[in-house]
Amino acid sequence: MNLKLPQQNSTRIFQMLINVMPYIFWKDINGVYQGGNWNQAVNFGFSSPTEFIGKTIFQILEDQAAAQKIDDIDNQVMREKKLLRVEEKFKNAKGDRFFISQKQPILNSNGDVIGMLGFAIDITDFENEKQALLKEKEKTIQSNLEKISTINSKVTSLINLVKSSDKVDQSQRDLILNTLDSIAKLISENSIR
């Protein structure tokens, strides 16, 4: 089946395709945005892509440190003429946002860099879940260390009690002390890990 569309329909379909993708943008060699899709506009706090065309990342983001990091990466892509995939973070109206971005230089017919094309996916939910899991893991480790410390303290008290007791004969004392020493060593070795 050969589907031929009039040029006008092809352009409209291409525009629809760009607008359903996560985040797409392109800049000139000076870091000035020349275009992007609706999702990118909304991500930047605009209602249409035309609102950020002609601006640099420094004019768009309030977080100038994040803007500098993004600009440095973009300049590296254009300077080195190579594709880069990076994790980026910046703050917008929704708070801290995390993205996986792929950026590549745009070359003219002579092979000269004339800009950069970028594509990004929002990984904020994944990043937040990862941070929550790390906090939970750290909390569990801390709780286990506290339990080990309590057990170790009790074992040490038992060792001291057995050593000072005159109601236990020497062979029983040695057996109890060796057992308690083994438990104490085991606790100590596991608390170091």
C-alpha positions as CSV (number, residue, x, y, z in Angstrom):
1,M,0.0,0.0,0.0
2,N,1.5,3.3,-1.0
3,L,0.2,6.2,1.1
4,K,0.9,9.6,-0.5
5,L,-0.1,12.7,1.4
6,P,-0.2,16.2,0.1
7,Q,2.8,18.3,1.4
8,Q,0.4,20.2,3.7
9,N,-0.8,17.0,5.5
10,S,2.8,15.7,5.8
11,T,3.9,18.9,7.5
12,R,0.9,18.7,9.9
13,I,1.6,15.1,10.7
14,F,5.3,15.8,11.3
15,Q,4.3,18.6,13.7
16,M,1.8,16.3,15.5
17,L,4.6,13.7,15.8
18,I,6.9,16.3,17.4
19,N,4.3,17.5,19.8
20,V,3.4,14.0,21.1
21,M,7.1,13.3,22.0
22,P,8.3,14.1,25.5
23,Y,10.6,17.1,25.2
24,I,12.3,18.3,21.9
25,F,14.2,21.5,21.4
26,W,16.9,23.0,19.2
27,K,19.3,25.9,19.6
28,D,21.6,27.9,17.4
29,I,25.4,27.9,18.1
30,N,24.9,30.8,20.5
31,G,22.6,28.8,22.7
32,V,19.5,30.7,21.6
33,Y,16.4,28.4,21.3
34,Q,15.2,28.2,17.7
35,G,12.3,25.8,18.3
36,G,10.8,23.0,20.4
37,N,7.6,21.1,21.0
38,W,4.6,21.9,23.2
39,N,5.8,19.7,26.0
40,Q,9.1,21.5,26.2
41,A,7.3,24.9,26.3
42,V,5.1,23.7,29.2
43,N,8.1,22.3,31.0
44,F,9.7,25.7,30.8
45,G,6.5,27.4,32.1
46,F,5.3,28.7,28.7
47,S,2.0,28.0,26.9
48,S,3.6,27.7,23.4
49,P,6.9,27.0,21.9
50,T,7.0,30.4,20.3
51,E,7.3,31.9,23.8
52,F,10.8,30.5,24.4
53,I,12.2,30.9,20.9
54,G,14.8,33.6,20.9
55,K,15.7,33.0,24.6
56,T,18.7,31.3,26.2
57,I,18.5,28.9,29.0
58,F,19.7,31.7,31.3
59,Q,16.6,33.7,30.4
60,I,14.3,30.8,31.0
61,L,15.5,29.2,34.2
62,E,15.6,31.0,37.6
63,D,18.1,28.5,38.8
64,Q,21.2,30.0,37.2
65,A,23.5,27.2,38.5
66,A,21.4,24.6,36.7
67,A,21.2,26.8,33.6
68,Q,25.1,27.0,33.6
69,K,25.4,23.2,33.8
70,I,22.9,22.8,30.9
71,D,24.7,25.4,28.9
72,D,28.1,23.8,29.5
73,I,26.8,20.4,28.3
74,D,25.2,22.0,25.2
75,N,28.5,23.8,24.4
76,Q,30.4,20.6,24.8
77,V,28.1,18.9,22.4
78,M,28.6,21.6,19.8
79,R,32.4,22.0,20.5
80,E,33.2,18.3,20.3
81,K,30.7,17.5,17.5
82,K,29.4,14.5,19.4
83,L,26.2,13.1,20.7
84,L,25.9,13.1,24.5
85,R,23.4,11.4,26.9
86,V,23.3,13.0,30.3
87,E,21.1,13.3,33.4
88,E,20.1,16.9,34.0
89,K,18.2,18.5,36.9
90,F,16.5,21.9,37.2
91,K,13.7,23.4,39.1
92,N,10.4,24.5,37.6
93,A,6.9,25.3,38.9
94,K,6.5,21.7,39.9
95,G,9.8,21.6,41.9
96,D,13.0,19.7,41.2
97,R,12.8,17.8,37.9
98,F,15.2,15.2,36.6
99,F,15.7,14.4,32.9
100,I,17.7,12.0,30.8
101,S,18.7,14.1,27.8
102,Q,20.2,13.2,24.5
103,K,21.8,16.0,22.6
104,Q,23.6,16.2,19.3
105,P,25.1,18.8,17.1
106,I,23.3,20.1,14.0
107,L,25.7,20.4,11.1
108,N,25.4,22.3,7.9
109,S,26.3,20.8,4.5
110,N,30.0,21.7,5.1
111,G,30.1,19.8,8.4
112,D,30.2,23.0,10.4
113,V,28.2,23.1,13.7
114,I,25.3,25.5,13.4
115,G,23.4,24.4,16.5
116,M,22.2,21.6,18.7
117,L,19.2,19.3,18.8
118,G,18.0,17.8,22.1
119,F,15.5,15.2,23.2
120,A,14.7,14.6,26.9
121,I,12.6,12.3,29.0
122,D,11.4,13.2,32.5
123,I,12.6,10.7,35.1
124,T,11.5,12.6,38.2
125,D,9.1,10.0,39.5
126,F,11.8,7.3,39.0
127,E,14.4,9.5,40.8
128,N,12.1,10.2,43.7
129,E,11.3,6.5,44.1
130,K,15.0,5.7,44.0
131,Q,15.7,8.4,46.7
132,A,12.9,7.0,48.9
133,L,14.2,3.5,48.6
134,L,17.7,4.7,49.5
135,K,16.4,6.5,52.6
136,E,14.4,3.4,53.6
137,K,17.5,1.2,53.2
138,E,19.6,3.6,55.3
139,K,16.9,3.6,58.0
140,T,16.8,-0.2,58.0
141,I,20.6,-0.4,58.2
142,Q,20.6,2.1,61.1
143,S,17.9,0.2,62.9
144,N,19.9,-3.1,62.5
145,L,23.1,-1.4,63.8
146,E,21.2,-0.2,66.9
147,K,19.9,-3.7,67.5
148,I,23.3,-5.2,67.0
149,S,24.8,-2.7,69.5
150,T,22.1,-3.6,72.0
151,I,22.8,-7.3,71.7
152,N,26.5,-6.7,71.9
153,S,26.0,-4.7,75.1
154,K,23.9,-7.5,76.6
155,V,26.5,-10.1,75.6
156,T,29.3,-8.0,77.1
157,S,27.3,-7.7,80.4
158,L,26.8,-11.5,80.4
159,I,30.5,-12.1,79.9
160,N,31.3,-9.8,82.8
161,L,28.6,-11.4,85.0
162,V,30.0,-14.9,84.3
163,K,33.6,-13.8,84.9
164,S,32.6,-12.3,88.3
165,S,30.4,-15.2,89.4
166,D,31.7,-17.7,91.9
167,K,28.7,-20.0,91.5
168,V,29.9,-21.3,88.2
169,D,32.8,-23.9,88.1
170,Q,35.8,-23.2,85.8
171,S,34.8,-25.6,83.0
172,Q,31.2,-24.1,82.8
173,R,32.7,-20.7,83.0
174,D,35.1,-21.4,80.1
175,L,32.3,-22.9,78.0
176,I,29.9,-19.9,78.6
177,L,32.7,-17.4,78.1
178,N,33.9,-19.1,74.8
179,T,30.3,-19.1,73.6
180,L,29.6,-15.5,74.5
181,D,33.0,-14.5,73.0
182,S,32.0,-16.2,69.7
183,I,28.7,-14.5,69.7
184,A,30.3,-11.1,70.4
185,K,32.8,-11.6,67.6
186,L,30.0,-12.6,65.2
187,I,28.0,-9.5,66.2
188,S,31.1,-7.3,65.8
189,E,32.0,-8.7,62.4
190,N,28.4,-8.3,61.1
191,S,28.1,-4.7,62.4
192,I,31.2,-3.7,60.4
193,R,29.7,-4.8,57.1
